[in-house]
Amino acid sequence: MARLLGIDPGLRFTGWGVIDVEGNRLRHVANGVIATNSAESVPDRLRMLHESLTALIDRLSPDEAAVEETYVNRNGTATLKLGYARGVALLAPALAGIVVAEYGALAVKKAVVGTGSADKTQVEMMVRRLLPGVEVVRADASDALAVAICHAHHRASARHIAAGVRMA
């Protein structure tokens, strides 16, 4: 069994989700959102994000982590701030000695919904279907669970390839 942490980084809201994976079975462990106060300075918000992720990692002990890659939008300042948050999301598990994978939004949507053009509603619906009984705090947490599910699928495929298992 492996415990996977998925992170959907953001400076205002960083979603996180933890699942346990055993073979092809997925089990929801926990999910939530780390919210920072936009009235505080960016360095203080990043410190708070780092402290919260570190406490989360200490409490839930994930074996591996996966972080959604940054998308570039027209607002350069917003993209830069998202990049700061993503850096913290990559750093916190790495400092804990946890292997970190990265997935683009397209890969996450394809792994969870089956199409890269899925919207947030479709992603959340499939997360609820793949993790029965899950209560998602907000869309950021659902996205983070989707990142964890994507990582579960990709790591299973990588293990099959490494073992020389031929997939049908």
C-alpha positions, 0 to 999 in steps of 0.5 A, spaced: 500 500 500 502 507 498 499 513 501 499 519 496 498 526 497 496 530 491 497 538 491 493 543 487 497 549 489 495 557 489 497 563 493 490 564 496 487 557 496 492 551 496 488 544 495 490 538 498 488 530 498 491 524 500 489 517 498 491 510 499 492 506 493 493 498 494 493 495 487 488 498 483 484 500 489 483 507 491 481 509 498 480 516 500 484 518 507 483 526 507 482 532 503 482 540 505 484 547 503 490 551 506 487 558 505 492 564 506 490 571 508 491 576 501 492 582 506 498 579 508 505 580 505 507 574 499 513 572 504 508 571 510 503 567 506 508 563 503 511 561 510 504 559 512 503 555 506 510 551 507 508 551 515 501 548 513 504 543 508 509 541 513 504 539 518 500 536 514 505 531 511 508 530 518 500 528 520 498 524 514 505 521 512 504 520 505 509 516 501 509 520 495 506 526 492 504 529 486 503 537 484 499 540 479 503 544 474 502 551 473 498 554 467 500 560 464 495 566 463 495 573 461 496 576 468 503 575 469 503 577 476 498 572 478 502 567 474 508 569 478 504 568 484 502 561 483 509 559 481 511 561 488 506 557 491 507 551 486 515 552 489 513 551 496 508 545 494 514 542 491 519 544 496 515 541 502 515 534 501 522 534 498 524 537 504 521 531 508 524 526 503 518 524 499 518 523 491 514 528 488 511 528 481 508 533 477 502 533 472 499 538 467 492 539 468 491 536 461 494 529 464 490 530 470 483 531 467 485 525 462 487 520 467 481 522 472 475 523 466 478 521 460 478 527 456 483 533 457 477 538 456 473 536 462 471 542 466 471 542 474 464 539 475 466 533 471 473 532 475 469 533 481 464 528 479 469 523 477 473 524 484 466 522 487 465 516 483 472 514 484 472 515 491 465 513 494 463 517 500 468 522 499 466 529 502 470 535 498 471 541 502 471 545 495 474 545 488 481 546 490 481 540 494 477 536 489 483 538 484 488 535 489 485 529 489 484 528 482 492 530 482 493 524 487 488 519 482 492 521 476 499 519 480 496 513 482 494 511 475 501 513 472 505 510 478 501 503 476 503 504 469 510 505 470 510 499 475 507 495 470 512 497 464 518 496 469 516 489 471 515 487 463 508 486 464 504 487 457 498 491 458 492 489 453 
